[in-house]
Amino acid sequence: MRILLTGSNGLLGQKLVELLRQQQGVEIIATSRGANKLAAHYPDLRFVPLDVTDRAQVQLVLGTEKPTHVIHTAAMTNVDECELNREPCWLQNVTAVEHLVAACEQHQAHLTHVSTDFIFSGKKGPLTEEEVPAPINFYGESKLAAEQAVQASKGSWAIVRTVLVYGIVHDYGRTNIVLWVRDSLRAGKQINVVDDQFRTPTLAEDLAQGCWLVARQDATGVYNISSSELLTPYQMALQVADYFALDKSLIVKADGSTFTQPAKRPPRTGFIITKAQRDLGYKPHTFQEGIALLARQTEEA
């Protein structure tokens, strides 16, 4: 297998590099728009610069590298930024996918595309793969349009949908709910955390595992990849406080409507993951296990 990864500098991209390096008979071609952030950690990693919004570059790189599989993790995922900057959002989340779909068709590469629970309205959850999408923000609209581009492909494809991904990697600017809660409480800061939004939080290592299982088995169709625990961010924050033995009284229960954010959030999503467990052998961590893993990784860093 020759697996080309887009977005190899991102959270999921880095976790995939780590995981795929351990598999026998797998060659990795890591690609990203910026310089390779993993060069110091994996000097032997094959890295090719690639801007997926550039059609000619996508054709050239896939034509030269001839991957058997492409795992597409690159995207604009900041929901508020997508709401405010619609053109770059569409370019990165939809146009880029159209370029990849065309190139994968031409070069007969299996495409695994990563999508999101934000394609849904949030009126109910947890959801199966058959649920009808109805996005309530521009990020969700762009990701749904990308899914439609993938589904129209004449080639071999799979869509991996996920929810609220958390984890830590090298040189990655964004925080996550576990570290934000831990660091705020350690600093004695009071934090407001929503208790009226429901999600099945996904450890980045689990999402990488799901993408690998799909590619390895040449699976096709849509797969939900997350944990199976439906939690509110407030409930997650309490678990983080308990794990690190921090003061839970600093965590204030809040209502989503008290936050002024450019993009609306779906109130209730989360996924039913039975299909991935049955068909792929997918086994996610619990949120408690995820917290413990992040705690170990921050100690080692």
N, C-alpha and C positions, 0 to 999 in steps of 0.2 A: 504493500500500500504506500502510495505517495500522497500525503495529506497536506494540502495548502491551507494555512490558517490566515484569515484576515483579522486585523486588530490584535496582533500578537502582543502589543504593549499593554493592552487593557487587562482588567481583572480576570475575565474568563479566558482571554488569550493566553495569559501567563500560566494559568492553572492547566490549560490544555497542553502547553509545551511541557510542563512538569510531568503530566500524566502520560503523554504520548511517547516521551523519551524512555519510559519504562517498558514499552510494548515491543515485543520481538517482531521483526519484519515490517517495521513502520519507518518510513523516511518522513521527516517534517520539513516543510518549506514555510518558515515564519514570514509574514508580511505585515507591514504597518506603514502609516504615512510618515511618521517621524523616524528618528534614528532608533536603532535597536536597543531597547532598555535592558535586554537580557544578555548582551555581549559579554559582560564581566562574569556572569554566572554560568553561562554555557558557551564558551569560546568556539566550540565546534558546531554550534547551531547554524543551519543554513538560513540566512536572512536576505530577503529581497525587498527593497523599498517599493511600496505600491499604494497609490491613491485610487481607491475603488470608484471614485466619482469620475475618473478619467477613462473613458471607454477604450481608447487606443492602448493605454497602459494595461488595462485588464486583459485585453486580447493578447497583447505581447507577452505578458508574464505567464498566462495560462498556456499559451502556445509554446513558450520556451521551456517551462518547467514540467509540463505534461502531468499534472496531478491526476491520480485516480479518484480522489475525493477532495472537496472543498468544504471547510467549515467556516461559515461566515459569521464572525462575532462583532465586526466593526459596525458602529452605529452612533447616532447622536441620541443619547439616552436621558439627558437632563430635560425633564418634562416641561419645566417653566421656560427654559431656553428655547425649546421647540415651539412653544406657544408664541413667544416674542419674536423669534427669528425663523419664520416659516420657510423661506427659500432655502437657506442652508440645511434645514431639517429635511426637506423633501429631497434635496440633492443627495444627502448622505444616507437617508433611510429608504428611499424609493428608487431614484435614478441609478444609484450604485448597485442595487439589487438587480435591476433590469440588465445592467452591463454583465453582472456575474451569471445571471440565468442564461443569457445569450452565449457567453463564452463556455459555460459548462455544457450546454447543449452541443455546441460545435466540437468540443474536445472530449465529449462523452465522460465527463467527470460527475460523480454523485455529489449533489449539493445538500448540505445541512444548513438550514437558515434558522437563526435564533430570533424568536418573537416574544411577545409579552402578554400578560393578563390585561394590560391597558387597552386592548382592542375591544374590551367589554364594557358595558354600561355601569356595572357594579350594583345592579338591582338584586342579584342573587349570587350565591356561591356557597360552597365550592362547585366548580364547573367541570364538565367532561369536555372531551375534544369536539363533541358535536354541537356545543352551544353556539348560538348565532351571534356573531360580533355586532356591536353597536357602540363605537367609541364616543367618549364625551370630551376629548381634548385632541389637539392637533398631533401630538406625539402618537396617540392611539390611531388616529386617521392615517398617519404616514406608515405605521407598522402594519396596519390592515392592508393598505395598498401594496406594500411589499409582499405580504403573504399571497395576495391575488396574483402578483407577477410570478411568484414561485409556482403557484398552483397551475398557472397557464403553461408552464414549461413542458416541452415534449421529452425532456430528459428525465433522469432519475433524481428525485428530490425528497427531502423530509423537512418538516417544520418542527422545531423544538420550542414550545412556549414555556416561559418561566415567570416567576413572581419574586419581587423584592430580594434581589441577590445581595448577599453580604460575604465579605472575606477580605483578606489582606495579601498584598504582593509587593514586590520591589518597586520603589519609585512611582507610586500611584497616589495622585493627589487627593482623591475623594475619600471621605470617611464612610463609616457604615453604622448601623444602629447599635451594634454591640460596643464598639469603641467609643462612640459618641456618648452613650449612657455611662459607661464605665469612667471615662475621663471627666465628664461633667460632675458625677457624684464624688469622685476622688477630690475634685477641686472645691467641693462643697457648694456647687451651683444648683439652684432649683431649676428643674426642667419641666416644661409642659409637653405632655405626650398624648396623642390622640387615642381615644378608646372607642371610636365609632367607625373605624375602618378595619376590615378583616382581610388578612392575607395568609398564604402558606409560605413562610420565608424560606429562601433557597440558599444553602451554603454553596459558595462558588465551586468548591471541589465536587459537589454533587452534580451541578450543572455540567461541569467538564466531563464527568463520568457518563452522564446521559448522552451528551454529544458524541462521545467516543463509542458508546454502545450502538447508537444509531448508525454511525459511519462503518463500524466494524461489521455490522450485520446487513449493510446496504438496505436498511429499513426505509420504507417509503410511507408517506402520509404524515399525519399530525400527531405529535406526542406531547403530553403535559409532563414537564420535569420540574418538580419542586419538592418541598417536604409534604407530609400529609397532615400536619398540625395547623388548624385554622386559629390564628391568634391576632389580637389587635396589637399595634405598636406599644400600647400601655402594658399589656400582658407580657410582651417581650422584654420591656424595660424592667419589670419586676423580676423576671427570671435572671436578667443580667445582674441586678443589684444583689439578689440572693447568692448567685454563684461567687461574686467577688466580696461578699459580706459587707455591702455598702448600705448607706442610709436610705431606705425606701421612702421615708417621709418627704424627701426632696423631689420625688416624682409626683407631679400634679396631673390628675386626669383631665384631659381637655377634649373639646368638641372640634371636629374638623372645620366647622364654620367660623371658628375664632381665628383661623390662620388666613391671612390675605396672601394668596398665591395666584399668579397669572393663570395657571391651568387648573381646571377642576380635576379632582381625584375620584375614581370610582369607589363608592363606599364599601362594597363587599365583592371580593373576587375569591382568589384561592382556587386550587385545582384538585380534582380527583385524579390520582396517578395510577390507578389500577392497570390501565392499558400498558404503560411503560414497565410496571413491575412484572406483569404477566408476559408480555411479548419480548421485552429486552433484558429482563433480569435486573432491572434498576432497583437499587437499595439506598435510599437517602438516610442521612443522619437526622436525629431529632434536633430541635433547637438547642436543647441542653448540651448535647454532644458537640454541636457547632460552636457554642460559646467556649467550651473546654478546649477545642482545637485552636480557636483564635487566641485564647489565653496562652497556650503553649507556644504558638508561632510568634507572639509579641515578646515572649521571654527569650526566644532563640534569636530574634532579629538583632 
